[in-house]
Amino acid sequence: MSLIVTDGLMHRYGGEIVFENVSVALHRGDRVALIGLNGSGKSTLLQILARRLEPAAGRVAYAHHLRIGYLAQEPELCSEKSLYDEMLGAFADVLQQEQELQELENKLAQGDAQTALLERYDELLEAFCYAGGYEYKSRIAQVLSGLGFSAADTERPVSQLSGGERTRAALARLLLEAPELLLLDEPTNHLDLSGLEWLEEYLSRWKGAFIVVSHDRYFLDRLANKIWELEFGRLHEYPGNYSQYSALRLARIERQWKLYEEQQEFIEKAEEFIRRNLAGGDFRASQAQARQKALEKLERIERPRAPKKIHLYLDAKHQSGQRVLRARDLAVGYGDSVLVRCGDLHLQRGERAALIGPNGSGKSTLLRTILGEIPPLQSAIELGHNVQIGYFRQSQTESADADKTVLEVILESKDETISAARNYLGQFLFSGDDVFKKISELSGGERSRVALAQLAQLGGNLLLLDEPTNHLDIDSREVLQAVLKEYTGTILLVSHDRYLIRALATQIWEIRDGKLYIYSGDYESYRWERAQESATEERQTGSERESSQKKSEERLRSPGKVQRQRERQRAKLVARESELIAHVSALEREITQLERKMEDLSYAGEHERLRELTAHYQQKRAELESASEQWAQAADELTRGSPETT
């Protein structure tokens, strides 16, 4: 069944047509990746499908009662509510049902068992269960945590969140609302690797359909089953994911070229025949006239057009020594705040290390420390013989060049004529008056292209690249990836672009819990090793309590009355915590069983037993809250140490 069908959509800005004759159908279960160059109209098409914008021509038909969730690149989410309360807004109907259920439960517990009351309770409980009433709190916690929010963040007012945090909050709200169709414009912006992987996993289980605009090729490979490409104002549709699209697109263009060239050859021969015979005898002249009329009616195949791409060449002009970088027991950060501690750190010539980790973990700080912009807090970094650094800064607006024009930046990087500099900038798609724009006035993609132009001028043999694919469209990412694969120097790359990491990395540097861990091999090897480590950690967690108890018993046998007293008290706290954990787990299991029984009784219409069970259920919920508070207090005492023994 079709959710959306478009017929002849066209839109323009001013006198310029953005796209035209867009006729597509979106079906249930479709997972569409909408791709195209920056400015090709992707966001405009999403706004039209989301009913936020009227097309200049054409129409859109929607399935009856279709619920659509739309995420803009810059969501209008600003509220004085806390983040958690904003998420509760996705469950307004469930919360209303919950409140009414509580009122009915109180009446039933007081002995009011009128038939109408029981029937209403039965009906409402069924609706509440079906709507996920017993799951909404855990769903909120799961989604917020998956998108990178901490428990403390849930109490912050939405109005105090950063732009990136508000985008993630808007995405969380949409996922919790669970519409039949999601329209997502760059949802992977502002997500670190763990957030990207979580979102991929979540959307892979999505029961509805979605259209997503993204330049993240790995993300599209994992999720898309259909590609819509906007190119030169037309929409082309391909089955499959991004990798399949790449092969099919190439085949389509080759086929189009073949048909075009065959038609051009036919036209050329026909025109030659017409020229030679139009003024000849009656028979040949009539043949020439017939061919001329046929040519006039011939539907001409359009000459295939290729989008403009950047022309990038990176050359390590001078070779470095075999050892490029070395550090031992390095600590980086600011003032007294250590962000990252590194053990034995080294890079050899020709290696390509991908530096990954959560947002704010210190990746950019480590790069700037290697560059010499920030002094290390401990130890030092040794650069090898003849190492020359080329640095791609994540945010060019933060640099000293922000108030300079594009042309001035390039002229300062390399002493050459204005004409030569303008020709050079043309390779990075800057033409005409574009070269006189200030860096601070450029779009994200334009700033990235300026930074690449500067990087290519430097000719360094150690590239420090801080999110080089941010704001680049897919074609530019493909060019950059191909160039970096051919680069003969050494690369240290900070990126969330797993397609790029998978293509380049020979080792992975991961910042985790304030430490740098180094994994040899490519990205897929790293993922396998991390999966093995996670499995080991889970097994160890299961035996931690038993190990903790044994250690407590061993310490009790150590000499010294005070020490024995301390260890005895700690052992009691450990035992108490274990007891509370077991009690909480048992209560949670019992409550789950009660919820299932209540649901069964509701379906069976056994109202009297349901009323009795409801009172028991409320009692167990109260016990769980009390036990959870006691568990938290016991855990806090273990963390701080017993006041009697400190």
KOLVOKOL-85788 format. One record per residue (C-alpha): residue number from 1; residue in one letter; x, y, z. Coordinates in pm, whole numbers. Each point is the difference from the previous one (the first is absolute). Last residue first. Example, Ala and Ser with C-alpha at 12.3 -4.5 7.8 and 13.67 -1.06 7.14 Angstrom:
! KOLVOKOL-85788
SITE_num_residuo_c1_c2_c3
SITE_2_s_1367_-106_714 $
SITE_1_a_-137_-344_66 $
This chain:
! KOLVOKOL-85788
SITE_num_residuo_c1_c2_c3
SITE_646_t_3665_685_5816 $
SITE_645_t_-143_-305_179 $
SITE_644_e_-333_119_131 $
SITE_643_p_-77_213_-301 $
SITE_642_s_13_-312_-219 $
SITE_641_g_176_58_-333 $
SITE_640_r_-103_250_-268 $
SITE_639_t_-68_-250_-279 $
SITE_638_l_-130_-273_231 $
SITE_637_e_-224_252_173 $
SITE_636_d_-140_114_-336 $
SITE_635_a_-72_-359_-103 $
SITE_634_a_-188_-57_325 $
SITE_633_q_-201_320_-49 $
SITE_632_a_-90_-97_-358 $
SITE_631_w_-108_-347_116 $
SITE_630_q_-217_152_273 $
SITE_629_e_-169_225_-258 $
SITE_628_s_-58_-298_-231 $
SITE_627_a_-149_-202_288 $
SITE_626_s_-249_279_79 $
SITE_625_e_-105_43_-363 $
SITE_624_l_-35_-379_-40 $
SITE_623_e_-211_-31_316 $
SITE_622_a_-236_270_-130 $
SITE_621_r_-33_-185_-332 $
SITE_620_k_-69_-322_191 $
SITE_619_q_-285_162_195 $
SITE_618_q_-153_147_-317 $
SITE_617_y_4_-347_-162 $
SITE_616_h_-170_-159_301 $
SITE_615_a_-280_258_-23 $
SITE_614_t_-31_-67_-375 $
SITE_613_l_-7_-377_57 $
SITE_612_e_-309_26_214 $
SITE_611_r_-177_218_-258 $
SITE_610_l_104_-235_-283 $
SITE_609_r_-136_-298_195 $
SITE_608_e_-337_174_17 $
SITE_607_h_6_115_-363 $
SITE_606_e_60_-334_-169 $
SITE_605_g_-71_131_-355 $
SITE_604_a_237_-248_-165 $
SITE_603_y_193_279_-182 $
SITE_602_s_35_191_325 $
SITE_601_l_102_-313_187 $
SITE_600_d_273_-64_-256 $
SITE_599_e_128_361_25 $
SITE_598_m_-2_-17_377 $
SITE_597_k_189_-331_-14 $
SITE_596_r_264_153_-229 $
SITE_595_e_37_302_226 $
SITE_594_l_30_-230_303 $
SITE_593_q_277_-198_-169 $
SITE_592_t_191_322_-71 $
SITE_591_i_-52_109_360 $
SITE_590_e_140_-330_126 $
SITE_589_r_306_28_-221 $
SITE_588_e_63_357_113 $
SITE_587_l_-49_-103_364 $
SITE_586_a_252_-283_-36 $
SITE_585_s_254_234_-161 $
SITE_584_v_-49_256_277 $
SITE_583_h_47_-269_268 $
SITE_582_a_312_-140_-168 $
SITE_581_i_147_349_-26 $
SITE_580_l_-97_68_361 $
SITE_579_e_173_-314_124 $
SITE_578_s_310_78_-204 $
SITE_577_e_7_353_142 $
SITE_576_r_-39_-131_357 $
SITE_575_a_277_-253_-55 $
SITE_574_v_229_272_-134 $
SITE_573_l_-92_230_289 $
SITE_572_k_64_-276_253 $
SITE_571_a_333_-78_-164 $
SITE_570_r_88_370_24 $
SITE_569_q_-68_-2_375 $
SITE_568_r_211_-311_48 $
SITE_567_e_276_153_-211 $
SITE_566_r_10_311_215 $
SITE_565_q_-9_-192_326 $
SITE_564_r_272_-236_-117 $
SITE_563_q_217_297_-96 $
SITE_562_v_-56_162_339 $
SITE_561_k_91_-324_184 $
SITE_560_g_314_-63_-199 $
SITE_559_p_107_-310_-186 $
SITE_558_s_-174_-121_-319 $
SITE_557_r_-268_-273_29 $
SITE_556_l_-281_246_-74 $
SITE_555_r_180_89_-325 $
SITE_554_e_-54_-355_-126 $
SITE_553_e_-374_15_74 $
SITE_552_s_-34_329_-186 $
SITE_551_k_192_-143_-296 $
SITE_550_k_-237_-296_-12 $
SITE_549_q_-307_226_4 $
SITE_548_s_137_218_-280 $
SITE_547_s_73_-309_-210 $
SITE_546_e_-357_-124_42 $
SITE_545_r_-135_342_-86 $
SITE_544_e_227_33_-304 $
SITE_543_s_-89_-342_-148 $
SITE_542_g_-276_115_-236 $
SITE_541_t_191_314_-87 $
SITE_540_q_290_-213_-124 $
SITE_539_r_-222_-175_-254 $
SITE_538_e_-129_334_-127 $
SITE_537_e_356_136_-24 $
SITE_536_t_107_-304_-204 $
SITE_535_a_-287_51_-245 $
SITE_534_s_87_368_-30 $
SITE_533_e_364_-86_-69 $
SITE_532_q_-98_-243_-276 $
SITE_531_a_-226_259_-159 $
SITE_530_r_282_255_23 $
SITE_529_e_235_-241_-178 $
SITE_528_w_-252_-59_-281 $
SITE_527_r_-64_372_-45 $
SITE_526_y_375_67_-13 $
SITE_525_s_49_-268_-266 $
SITE_524_e_-279_163_-206 $
SITE_523_y_169_339_35 $
SITE_522_d_340_-116_-125 $
SITE_521_g_291_-150_188 $
SITE_520_s_180_75_324 $
SITE_519_y_-208_132_289 $
SITE_518_i_124_281_224 $
SITE_517_y_-178_107_318 $
SITE_516_l_19_361_120 $
SITE_515_k_-132_67_347 $
SITE_514_g_-256_247_140 $
SITE_513_d_-286_-251_22 $
SITE_512_r_49_-106_-362 $
SITE_511_i_210_172_-265 $
SITE_510_e_46_-243_-288 $
SITE_509_w_303_-6_-231 $
SITE_508_i_-70_-233_-294 $
SITE_507_q_272_-143_-226 $
SITE_506_t_52_-49_-374 $
SITE_505_a_-284_240_-76 $
SITE_504_l_-84_106_-355 $
SITE_503_a_-312_-159_-155 $
SITE_502_r_-170_-96_328 $
SITE_501_i_70_345_143 $
SITE_500_l_-149_168_-307 $
SITE_499_y_-319_-210_11 $
SITE_498_r_0_48_377 $
SITE_497_d_-28_378_-33 $
SITE_496_h_4_103_368 $
SITE_495_s_349_138_-51 $
SITE_494_v_330_95_160 $
SITE_493_l_282_-109_-232 $
SITE_492_l_372_-37_65 $
SITE_491_i_161_-55_-341 $
SITE_490_t_355_-79_-113 $
SITE_489_g_138_73_-347 $
SITE_488_t_-47_-173_-336 $
SITE_487_y_-352_126_-81 $
SITE_486_e_-178_-232_-246 $
SITE_485_k_-272_-103_247 $
SITE_484_l_-29_364_108 $
SITE_483_v_-81_105_-357 $
SITE_482_a_-271_-265_-43 $
SITE_481_q_-160_95_333 $
SITE_480_l_5_370_-84 $
SITE_479_v_-168_-61_-337 $
SITE_478_e_-268_-225_153 $
SITE_477_r_-66_253_273 $
SITE_476_s_-39_271_-265 $
SITE_475_d_-260_-213_-182 $
SITE_474_i_-185_-73_326 $
SITE_473_d_-39_364_101 $
SITE_472_l_250_157_237 $
SITE_471_h_-135_164_317 $
SITE_470_n_230_-205_228 $
SITE_469_t_228_-218_-214 $
SITE_468_p_328_134_147 $
SITE_467_e_-99_-74_364 $
SITE_466_d_338_104_146 $
SITE_465_l_277_-109_-238 $
SITE_464_l_359_4_123 $
SITE_463_l_203_-80_-311 $
SITE_462_l_366_-93_43 $
SITE_461_n_207_36_-321 $
SITE_460_g_-103_360_-62 $
SITE_459_g_-51_142_-352 $
SITE_458_l_-132_332_126 $
SITE_457_q_-201_98_-308 $
SITE_456_a_-229_-305_17 $
SITE_455_l_-93_88_358 $
SITE_454_q_-92_355_-97 $
SITE_453_a_-235_-124_-273 $
SITE_452_l_-145_-255_241 $
SITE_451_a_-69_278_252 $
SITE_450_v_-170_207_-270 $
SITE_449_r_-217_-301_-93 $
SITE_448_s_-101_-49_364 $
SITE_447_r_-97_366_26 $
SITE_446_e_-220_-37_-308 $
SITE_445_g_-175_-307_145 $
SITE_444_g_-72_177_330 $
SITE_443_s_-141_303_-179 $
SITE_442_l_219_305_-45 $
SITE_441_e_-47_338_167 $
SITE_440_s_271_-51_266 $
SITE_439_i_252_-81_-273 $
SITE_438_k_-67_337_-163 $
SITE_437_k_-128_-9_-357 $
SITE_436_f_228_147_-268 $
SITE_435_v_72_-336_-168 $
SITE_434_d_-372_-58_-56 $
SITE_433_d_-4_308_-228 $
SITE_432_g_69_-214_-307 $
SITE_431_s_87_-361_71 $
SITE_430_f_66_-221_303 $
SITE_429_l_-60_-368_-86 $
SITE_428_f_317_-138_163 $
SITE_427_q_187_-23_-333 $
SITE_426_g_-116_358_-63 $
SITE_425_l_202_98_307 $
SITE_424_y_319_-86_-190 $
SITE_423_n_-105_216_-295 $
SITE_422_r_-69_285_241 $
SITE_421_a_342_-45_163 $
SITE_420_a_173_-3_-341 $
SITE_419_s_-174_324_-100 $
SITE_418_i_81_163_333 $
SITE_417_t_366_-85_-49 $
SITE_416_e_187_-237_231 $
SITE_415_d_153_-11_347 $
SITE_414_k_-175_-289_175 $
SITE_413_s_-200_-16_321 $
SITE_412_e_-48_377_9 $
SITE_411_l_-142_4_-354 $
SITE_410_i_-240_-282_91 $
SITE_409_v_-133_181_307 $
SITE_408_e_-29_331_-186 $
SITE_407_l_-205_-163_-279 $
SITE_406_v_-249_-153_244 $
SITE_405_t_-41_336_170 $
SITE_404_k_131_72_346 $
SITE_403_d_-213_49_313 $
SITE_402_a_7_-369_107 $
SITE_401_d_372_-43_-74 $
SITE_400_a_108_0_367 $
SITE_399_s_-177_-332_44 $
SITE_398_e_-328_-68_180 $
SITE_397_t_-200_44_-320 $
SITE_396_q_206_-283_-152 $
SITE_395_s_-161_-256_229 $
SITE_394_q_146_-352_-16 $
SITE_393_r_352_114_-84 $
SITE_392_f_186_-189_-272 $
SITE_391_y_370_-1_90 $
SITE_390_g_302_-79_-220 $
SITE_389_i_304_-84_208 $
SITE_388_q_359_-31_-125 $
SITE_387_v_209_-275_159 $
SITE_386_n_365_26_-108 $
SITE_385_h_126_-241_268 $
SITE_384_g_-257_-121_250 $
SITE_383_l_-233_198_225 $
SITE_382_e_32_-56_373 $
SITE_381_i_-300_81_217 $
SITE_380_a_61_88_364 $
SITE_379_s_-76_-122_354 $
SITE_378_q_-292_136_201 $
SITE_377_l_-243_288_-42 $
SITE_376_p_83_27_-371 $
SITE_375_p_24_355_-140 $
SITE_374_i_-280_108_-239 $
SITE_373_e_69_142_-348 $
SITE_372_g_294_-236_-52 $
SITE_371_l_-150_-204_-285 $
SITE_370_i_11_-314_214 $
SITE_369_t_-189_192_270 $
SITE_368_r_-247_127_-260 $
SITE_367_l_-68_-358_-108 $
SITE_366_l_-47_-113_362 $
SITE_365_t_-240_288_65 $
SITE_364_s_-201_-91_-310 $
SITE_363_k_-51_-353_135 $
SITE_362_g_-63_107_360 $
SITE_361_s_-310_-191_112 $
SITE_360_g_-236_285_-87 $
SITE_359_n_-200_-204_-249 $
SITE_358_p_58_-369_64 $
SITE_357_g_304_-182_-144 $
SITE_356_i_194_-60_-321 $
SITE_355_l_354_64_-126 $
SITE_354_a_62_-178_-333 $
SITE_353_a_368_-84_-54 $
SITE_352_r_151_-26_-347 $
SITE_351_e_357_-130_-13 $
SITE_350_g_235_105_-281 $
SITE_349_r_290_94_226 $
SITE_348_q_-35_-143_349 $
SITE_347_l_-222_137_276 $
SITE_346_h_56_-40_374 $
SITE_345_l_-175_26_336 $
SITE_344_d_87_-207_304 $
SITE_343_g_-245_97_273 $
SITE_342_c_-240_284_-72 $
SITE_341_r_-208_191_252 $
SITE_340_v_-283_214_-134 $
SITE_339_l_-209_288_132 $
SITE_338_v_214_114_295 $
SITE_337_s_-139_310_170 $
SITE_336_d_254_189_210 $
SITE_335_g_56_262_-270 $
SITE_334_y_-128_-139_-329 $
SITE_333_g_32_-352_-138 $
SITE_332_v_263_-249_-108 $
SITE_331_a_191_-267_194 $
SITE_330_l_280_-201_-161 $
SITE_329_d_147_-305_173 $
SITE_328_r_227_-64_-300 $
SITE_327_a_9_189_-328 $
SITE_326_r_121_-69_-355 $
SITE_325_l_-71_139_-346 $
SITE_324_v_136_-49_-353 $
SITE_323_r_250_-282_41 $
SITE_322_q_115_-111_-346 $
SITE_321_g_134_346_-80 $
SITE_320_s_-209_238_-206 $
SITE_319_q_-14_19_-379 $
SITE_318_h_-22_342_-159 $
SITE_317_k_-273_124_-236 $
SITE_316_a_-271_-213_159 $
SITE_315_d_-255_64_-275 $
SITE_314_l_-374_51_26 $
SITE_313_y_-191_62_-323 $
SITE_312_l_-356_124_-6 $
SITE_311_h_-225_90_-291 $
SITE_310_i_-342_75_145 $
SITE_309_k_-293_-136_-192 $
SITE_308_k_-242_160_-242 $
SITE_307_p_-299_-219_-71 $
SITE_306_a_16_-215_-315 $
SITE_305_r_-246_52_-281 $
SITE_304_p_-119_-263_-242 $
SITE_303_r_-99_151_-337 $
SITE_302_e_-378_-6_-16 $
SITE_301_i_-151_-255_-236 $
SITE_300_r_-194_180_-274 $
SITE_299_e_-355_-106_-72 $
SITE_298_l_-5_-21_-380 $
SITE_297_k_-282_197_-161 $
SITE_296_e_233_240_-184 $
SITE_295_l_223_-290_-96 $
SITE_294_a_-294_-186_-155 $
SITE_293_k_-93_311_-202 $
SITE_292_q_358_24_-127 $
SITE_291_r_-1_-368_-82 $
SITE_290_a_-314_40_-210 $
SITE_289_q_147_307_-174 $
SITE_288_a_317_-193_-85 $
SITE_287_q_-204_-288_-142 $
SITE_286_s_-207_243_-207 $
SITE_285_a_320_159_-131 $
SITE_284_r_140_-341_-87 $
SITE_283_f_-312_-86_-206 $
SITE_282_d_-35_343_-164 $
SITE_281_g_362_32_-96 $
SITE_280_g_254_181_210 $
SITE_279_a_-23_322_207 $
SITE_278_l_-85_-178_327 $
SITE_277_n_235_-286_-81 $
SITE_276_r_346_83_133 $
SITE_275_r_-107_223_290 $
SITE_274_i_-279_-240_104 $
SITE_273_f_233_-300_-3 $
SITE_272_e_252_193_215 $
SITE_271_e_-278_96_240 $
SITE_270_a_-106_-365_32 $
SITE_269_k_356_-115_60 $
SITE_268_e_53_262_271 $
SITE_267_i_-334_-77_161 $
SITE_266_f_78_-373_15 $
SITE_265_e_343_67_150 $
SITE_264_q_-156_236_254 $
SITE_263_q_-257_-267_84 $
SITE_262_e_269_-260_58 $
SITE_261_e_198_249_211 $
SITE_260_y_-302_81_216 $
SITE_259_l_-97_-365_44 $
SITE_258_k_355_-88_103 $
SITE_257_w_28_298_233 $
SITE_256_q_-331_-91_163 $
SITE_255_r_116_-358_48 $
SITE_254_e_324_118_162 $
SITE_253_i_-200_236_225 $
SITE_252_r_-239_-278_100 $
SITE_251_a_286_-246_69 $
SITE_250_l_174_256_222 $
SITE_249_r_-325_64_184 $
SITE_248_l_-58_-374_48 $
SITE_247_a_346_-53_154 $
SITE_246_s_-26_295_238 $
SITE_245_y_-363_-86_83 $
SITE_244_q_101_-349_110 $
SITE_243_s_258_149_238 $
SITE_242_y_-256_251_131 $
SITE_241_n_-277_-252_72 $
SITE_240_g_-246_-175_-229 $
SITE_239_p_-230_107_-282 $
SITE_238_y_71_320_-195 $
SITE_237_e_-221_302_-72 $
SITE_236_h_107_306_-199 $
SITE_235_l_-143_343_81 $
SITE_234_r_57_287_-241 $
SITE_233_g_112_359_66 $
SITE_232_f_359_-52_-108 $
SITE_231_e_36_-296_238 $
SITE_230_l_-229_-103_283 $
SITE_229_e_67_-363_92 $
SITE_228_w_-263_-219_163 $
SITE_227_i_153_-320_136 $
SITE_226_k_-194_-306_119 $
SITE_225_n_64_-271_260 $
SITE_224_a_195_233_228 $
SITE_223_l_119_-100_347 $
SITE_222_r_357_-133_27 $
SITE_221_d_134_146_-325 $
SITE_220_l_-161_335_77 $
SITE_219_f_176_20_338 $
SITE_218_y_332_-97_-161 $
SITE_217_r_-50_268_-267 $
SITE_216_d_-64_281_250 $
SITE_215_h_-102_289_-228 $
SITE_214_s_-356_-12_136 $
SITE_213_v_-357_82_-93 $
SITE_212_v_-232_-266_139 $
SITE_211_i_-339_-116_-121 $
SITE_210_f_-173_-238_240 $
SITE_209_a_-255_-280_15 $
SITE_208_g_-155_-156_309 $
SITE_207_k_99_-301_210 $
SITE_206_w_345_131_91 $
SITE_205_r_229_-289_99 $
SITE_204_s_290_118_-220 $
SITE_203_l_-84_351_121 $
SITE_202_y_105_-86_356 $
SITE_201_e_319_-182_-106 $
SITE_200_e_105_287_-223 $
SITE_199_l_-82_252_273 $
SITE_198_w_217_-192_250 $
SITE_197_e_289_-23_-245 $
SITE_196_l_-17_372_-71 $
SITE_195_g_-20_85_371 $
SITE_194_s_304_-217_74 $
SITE_193_l_189_167_-283 $
SITE_192_d_-81_355_105 $
SITE_191_l_-323_171_-103 $
SITE_190_h_-20_375_-75 $
SITE_189_n_-113_-55_-361 $
SITE_188_t_-132_-355_-52 $
SITE_187_p_-361_119_-30 $
SITE_186_e_80_191_-324 $
SITE_185_d_-361_76_-98 $
SITE_184_l_-224_-279_129 $
SITE_183_l_-352_-60_-132 $
SITE_182_l_-151_-279_211 $
SITE_181_l_-321_-171_-108 $
SITE_180_e_-240_-207_211 $
SITE_179_p_74_217_302 $
SITE_178_a_185_-144_303 $
SITE_177_e_-50_288_250 $
SITE_176_l_309_-124_184 $
SITE_175_l_213_19_-314 $
SITE_174_l_-126_353_-66 $
SITE_173_r_80_116_355 $
SITE_172_a_352_-145_-22 $
SITE_171_l_61_178_-333 $
SITE_170_a_-110_331_153 $
SITE_169_a_234_-61_295 $
SITE_168_r_289_-79_-236 $
SITE_167_t_-62_326_-187 $
SITE_166_r_-28_185_331 $
SITE_165_e_335_-146_107 $
SITE_164_g_165_119_-321 $
SITE_163_g_-133_352_48 $
SITE_162_s_109_7_365 $
SITE_161_l_-248_-73_277 $
SITE_160_q_-109_280_234 $
SITE_159_s_-347_41_-155 $
SITE_158_v_-62_-372_49 $
SITE_157_p_18_52_377 $
SITE_156_r_245_-243_164 $
SITE_155_e_-145_-280_214 $
SITE_154_t_58_-274_-259 $
SITE_153_d_361_110_-46 $
SITE_152_a_97_-141_343 $
SITE_151_a_-91_-352_-114 $
SITE_150_s_235_39_-296 $
SITE_149_f_-101_72_-359 $
SITE_148_g_192_-164_-286 $
SITE_147_l_-269_-105_-247 $
SITE_146_g_-16_-352_145 $
SITE_145_s_-45_138_352 $
SITE_144_l_-294_214_-109 $
SITE_143_v_-157_-291_-190 $
SITE_142_q_38_-259_277 $
SITE_141_a_-111_230_283 $
SITE_140_i_-310_106_-192 $
SITE_139_r_-78_-363_-88 $
SITE_138_s_42_-105_365 $
SITE_137_k_-254_262_103 $
SITE_136_y_-241_-94_-282 $
SITE_135_e_-5_-374_72 $
SITE_134_y_-299_-75_223 $
SITE_133_g_-229_221_-206 $
SITE_132_g_109_-152_-327 $
SITE_131_a_-307_113_-198 $
SITE_130_y_-143_-355_0 $
SITE_129_c_35_-19_377 $
SITE_128_f_-185_329_50 $
SITE_127_a_-273_-96_-247 $
SITE_126_e_-60_-329_182 $
SITE_125_l_8_175_335 $
SITE_124_l_-255_255_-120 $
SITE_123_e_-253_-261_-115 $
SITE_122_d_28_-205_319 $
SITE_121_y_-16_310_219 $
SITE_120_r_-307_123_-187 $
SITE_119_e_-164_-342_41 $
SITE_118_l_83_-6_369 $
SITE_117_l_-147_346_54 $
SITE_116_a_-316_-84_-195 $
SITE_115_t_-44_-317_205 $
SITE_114_q_38_183_331 $
SITE_113_a_280_-136_215 $
SITE_112_d_66_285_247 $
SITE_111_g_186_-188_271 $
SITE_110_q_262_262_92 $
SITE_109_a_259_-177_-217 $
SITE_108_l_-236_35_-297 $
SITE_107_k_-28_377_53 $
SITE_106_n_377_36_29 $
SITE_105_e_51_-214_-309 $
SITE_104_l_-245_218_-193 $
SITE_103_e_194_316_87 $
SITE_102_q_329_-170_-86 $
SITE_101_l_-146_-115_-333 $
SITE_100_e_-113_355_-79 $
SITE_99_q_352_132_61 $
SITE_98_e_154_-274_-211 $
SITE_97_q_-243_64_-286 $
SITE_96_q_94_370_0 $
SITE_95_l_368_-92_8 $
SITE_94_v_-48_-240_-293 $
SITE_93_d_-177_268_-206 $
SITE_92_a_275_256_66 $
SITE_91_f_279_-249_-74 $
SITE_90_a_221_206_-232 $
SITE_89_g_-32_289_244 $
SITE_88_l_189_-211_251 $
SITE_87_m_311_72_-208 $
SITE_86_e_-34_372_74 $
SITE_85_d_-40_-85_369 $
SITE_84_y_332_-188_-13 $
SITE_83_l_182_287_-171 $
SITE_82_s_-132_242_260 $
SITE_81_k_-267_241_-111 $
SITE_80_e_97_359_-76 $
SITE_79_s_-38_-78_-367 $
SITE_78_c_182_49_-328 $
SITE_77_l_-20_-258_-277 $
SITE_76_e_-13_160_-343 $
SITE_75_p_218_-264_-162 $
SITE_74_e_307_109_-199 $
SITE_73_q_62_-275_-256 $
SITE_72_a_-374_-72_8 $
SITE_71_l_-142_-319_151 $
SITE_70_y_-350_-88_-122 $
SITE_69_g_-237_-261_145 $
SITE_68_i_-297_-93_-218 $
SITE_67_r_-324_-169_111 $
SITE_66_l_-207_-118_-298 $
SITE_65_h_-373_27_75 $
SITE_64_h_-92_-115_-356 $
SITE_63_a_303_-58_-222 $
SITE_62_y_139_318_-153 $
SITE_61_a_-18_149_-350 $
SITE_60_v_250_266_-110 $
SITE_59_r_-55_239_-291 $
SITE_58_g_179_173_-282 $
SITE_57_a_114_360_-32 $
SITE_56_a_168_271_210 $
SITE_55_p_3_-243_291 $
SITE_54_e_-151_110_332 $
SITE_53_l_230_-21_302 $
SITE_52_r_-33_-147_351 $
SITE_51_r_-226_-286_-109 $
SITE_50_a_269_-253_99 $
SITE_49_l_30_-112_-364 $
SITE_48_i_61_362_-102 $
SITE_47_q_256_51_277 $
SITE_46_l_179_-321_-104 $
SITE_45_l_18_123_-362 $
SITE_44_t_150_332_113 $
SITE_43_s_257_-176_219 $
SITE_42_k_118_-206_-298 $
SITE_41_g_-2_289_-249 $
SITE_40_s_333_-37_-185 $
SITE_39_g_167_267_215 $
SITE_38_n_268_-231_138 $
SITE_37_l_34_-288_-245 $
SITE_36_g_-245_-287_9 $
SITE_35_i_-145_-267_227 $
SITE_34_l_-339_-110_133 $
SITE_33_a_46_-339_169 $
SITE_32_v_-330_-186_10 $
SITE_31_r_-100_-272_241 $
SITE_30_d_-326_-132_-142 $
SITE_29_g_-198_-229_232 $
SITE_28_r_-336_142_-102 $
SITE_27_h_25_156_-344 $
SITE_26_l_131_333_-133 $
SITE_25_a_-93_88_-357 $
SITE_24_v_186_233_-235 $
SITE_23_s_-69_271_-258 $
SITE_22_v_243_294_7 $
SITE_21_n_-60_189_-325 $
SITE_20_e_213_297_106 $
SITE_19_f_283_96_233 $
SITE_18_v_160_320_130 $
SITE_17_i_-124_219_-286 $
SITE_16_e_157_346_11 $
SITE_15_g_-218_306_-53 $
SITE_14_g_-33_80_367 $
SITE_13_y_33_-328_182 $
SITE_12_r_-174_-273_-195 $
SITE_11_h_-197_-314_66 $
SITE_10_m_-149_-271_-216 $
SITE_9_l_-188_-316_90 $
SITE_8_g_-139_-193_-297 $
SITE_7_d_-206_-251_198 $
SITE_6_t_92_-109_351 $
SITE_5_v_-134_-310_177 $
SITE_4_i_32_-43_377 $
SITE_3_l_-87_-288_232 $
SITE_2_s_-49_-253_-278 $
SITE_1_m_-130_-347_91 $
